[in-house]
């Protein structure tokens, strides 16, 4: 049985998210070197928490803490991508490694025999911001580097231009709407995220807002909901962000990985660190091909998806015909083994 771990993006933030894991997380302590006020950020209500400079680090740290706890509770059997390899894989310092022991958050050592054995995943993937979490989980980057990049990314993106709409409708219909609005306004209006068969997100300039609200029903689009974001992400509207963010990404060492990360840009898996880095540089202006990502997984035998730190992606995946499960608290963490075995 093949499965994948996936990580959510901006929009999945909740006040006190991942609070079950605050008291036992070494990564939470580490994050305070970069965000001394991270615990206060977690406590923020909306709309403060939804601000880009707050939501992005909150989501990344929350997902990382949950991944850390998965690592403490479970060891992974041989990598599903490497047939005939009978080595067991555990987690050390937050990453999949071949090791006899793993380090817990309180720095005590636990034998693998004391953990539960589950199959290793076949893929990692993340939606937008979540691709950084996927890179951390796969061992492409370390936690501190990931959080430093999130700090830079969120600061740059908070100053972006434009806005985004979540559209309930077919891809081609939304595409036609974007073309109409762009031609009428002579402004940027294009698809940013292809989430599933009936949910597409568009990015546009603010001058497009009124025409979108007036016109979408004429294109068989059921709803267009303006999102609470600070810019038109995954589009040319954030080209200046790409330039500055790429400089930061380029300074970080990306490792080759054993379990591939599926890129938002290509919807294809990658194991080579430099190529993962290159994809991430283009990531902020490229569309998020999430529907294509899930379809690729299905075509390559993935039967189940586990979302770490939210439930939006698991709902989307379920609509695309993949058995899905989400982990946001300790009770759900305890149920992971039974979900994979059912």
N, C-alpha and C positions, 0 to 999 in steps of 0.2 A: 504494500500500500504506500503510495506516494502522497506527500502533503507539503505545504509551504507555510512559512511564517510571513505575515504581512504587517506593515506598520502604518498607522493613519497619519494624515496631514492636518494642516490648519483647519479649524472648524470642529475638531473633536475635543477641544479643551473643555474642561468642567472644573468648577470650583472644588478644591480639595481632591483632585484626581490622583489616583494611586496612593491615597492616604494610608492604606493598609500596610504600605511598605516603607514608610518614612523611618520608622524606628529601627529597622534592621538593614538599612541600605548604606553600604560603603560609598556607592556612587553619589548619593545625595551629599555626603560630606565632601567628596571630591568636587562636586559642582559648585560648592560655595567658594572655591578658589577663583572661579570665573564669575559666578553670580552670588555674591554674599547674601543677597536678599531672596534667594530662590524660594524659601519656605513662605515668605510673605507673598510672592507672586502666586503660588498655589492657592493662597487664601483669597485672592482677589475675586470679587463678583463681576458679572458682566455689567457694563461694557468694558471695564478696565482689562479684564482677563483676555478679552477678544482682540485687544490691540496687538498688532503684529510683534512688537518688541517684548510682549509678555507671553503670548500664546505659544510662539515657536519654541523658546527654551523650556516652557512648562511641559509641552508635549514631548519634546526630545528627552528630557530628564525623566519624566514619568514612564515613558516606554522603556528607557534604559534600566530603570529600577525594576520594572516587572520582568524584563529579560534577565536581569541579575538573579531574581528569585527563581525563575525557571531553571537557570543554570545551577542553582544550589540544590534544587529538588530532584532534578532529572539528569541522568547520563544518557548519551546517545549511542545507539548501536551503530554498526558499520554504515558508512555513508551510502545512501541509496543510489548515488551516481556511480559508485565504484563497485561493480559486481565482483564478488569473490573476495573482497577485503573484509576480513572478520575482526579487524581491530575495533575496539570500543573507543568511543569519543566522548570525553567529558568536557566540561567548561572550566577554564581557568581565567580569572580576571575578566569575566564577561564574554569570553570568546570560545568558539569550538576549537579544541586542541586534542591531540592524542596525549593522554596523561593518566597517571594512576590516581591522582588526587586532585581535588579542587579546593579553591580558597573561598571561604564564605565571607559575608560582609563584616563579621566581627573578627576576621583574620584567624579564626580557628580552622583547622584542617579536617576535612571530611573524606573518608574513604569512599570510592565509587560504590563499593558494596552496600553502603548506607543510603544510596540514592536509588530512585526508581529508574528502570531502563525503558526508554522509548526509542522508536526509530529516529534516525537523523532526518532532517527535512531535505527535500530535493532542491528547494529554491528559497531565496529571500527576496522580498519586494516591498516597496513602500510608496505611498501615494504622495507625490510632491515632497514636502518636508520629510515625510516618512522614509524617503530613499536614504536620507542621512542615517536614520535609525537602522535601516537594513544594512548599510555599509558598516556600522558599528557592530551589529550582531554577527555579521559574516566574518569579522576580523579584517576588513579592508582598511579601517581606520580605528584608532583608539578613542576612548570616550572623551578625553580632554580635547583632542583635536576636533572631534565632531562638535562639541559644545562651543568651542571657539569659533568654528565656522558658522554655527547657528547664530551666535552673537553678532557676527558680521552680517550675515544674511538678513536677519530680522531688522537690524538697524538700517540697512540699505533699502529693504523692501518697504519699510514703514514710510519712506519718503517718495514712494512711487506715484505715478500718475495713473488715472483711469479707475475702472471698477470692474466687477464681474457679476454675471447673472447665472443662476442655475436654471436650466430650461428642462421642462418635462415634455419630451417629444423625440421623434426619430432624428438620427444624425443628419440625414439628407435635408430634412425640413429645417433644422436649426442652421445648417450650412447655407440654405437659401435665404433664411432670415438675415444672417450675417452679411451675405453678399448684397442684399437689398439695402440694408442700413448703411453699409460702407459706401455704396455708390451714391446714395442720397445725401449723405453728410460729408463725403470725402474725408472720412475719419477711419481710424483703425477699429474694426469690429470683426473678431474671428474666434473660432473654437479653440479653447484652451485645454479642456479636459473631456475626454471621451470615456465616461464612467461605466455606462451599461447601455442596453438597447434603447432605453427611453429616458436617460438622464445625461445631458450634455451641458458643460459649463462654457460660457463665452467670456472673453475679455474685450473691453471696449473703452474708448475715450468717453469722458463725461458728457460730451455733446451728443452722444448716441442714446442716452438714457430715455429721453422722452419718446423718441421714435420707436425704440424697442417696446416700450410699454404700450404704445398705441397700435403696433403692427403685428405682434407675435401671433395672435390668433388667426390672422390672415394666411399664415404659413402652416396651419395645422399643429402649432405648438400649443400645448394645453396651458402651460404656466411658464412665466419668467420671473424669477425671484431674485432681486438684487441682494448680493451677499455683503456681509459686514467685513470687508477687507479694505486694505489701504491702497490697493492698486490693481491694475490689470495684469496679473501675474501670468506667466507662461505665454508671453506674447512679446512683440517688438516694443511694447510700452515700457518694458523693464530692461531694455538693452543696456542702459547705463549701469544697472545692477550687475548684469553679467560681467561687464568689464572689470569692475572693482572686486566682485566676488571671485572671479577667476584667479586674480592675483593671490587671494588668500588660499584658495584650493590648491594652487600650484605650489605653495610652500609646504603643504602637508604630504607626508609619505603615505602612499596607498599600497597596501600589500596585495599580492596574489592571494586568492581564496580557494578553499576546497569546495565550498557550496556556493554556486553562482548567485549573483545579484541581478535581477531582471531590471533593466533600465526603463524609466518612464519615457525616455526619448525614443527608444527603438523597440520596446516591448520584447527584447531578446536578452538571454542570459549572458553574463560576462564573468570570467574568473580572473582575468589579468588586471592587476591593480592600475596600471597606467590607462587602460581603456575605461575602467570604472571611473577614474578621475576625469578623463576627457568627456565622458557622458554627463558627469555631474556639472562640468563647466557650462555645457549647453542647456542644462536642465531647466534653468529659471526662465528661459525664453522659449523653450520647446513645449509643445503640447504634452499633456499627461495621457498616455495611451493605456488607460487602465483596463478597458474592455478587452483590448488586444492582449494585454498581459495575462488576464484570466483565461482567455481563449487559448493562448499559448500553453499555459499550464495544463489545461484540460487535454489539449492535443498531445501532450507529453506525459499523460498518465496520472496527473495530480487529481486525487479524488477528494481531498479535504484541505481546507484553509483555516489557519489559526491566526486571528488578529490580536496583536499585542498592544493594549493600551486604548482601545476604543471599540466601537461596534458598527461604525458606518460602513467600513469595507466588507465586513462579514455579511451585512445585509445586502450590499451590492453583489457580492459573490454568490450568495444564495439565489438571487434573482437570475444569475447567469448559470445556474444549475450545478453549483459546487457546494457540497456539504461544508458548513462554516461554523466556527466557534470563536468566541471572543474572551479575552482575559483582561479584566480591569481590577480584580480584587483577589483576595486569597482563596475564597471559596471556588471561584472559577479556575484558579490555578490548580487546585486539588482535583478538579474534574478533567484536566487535560488528558491524563492517561486513559480514562474511560472513553472520552471522545475519540481518541485515536484508535482504540481497540474495538469500538462498536461496529 
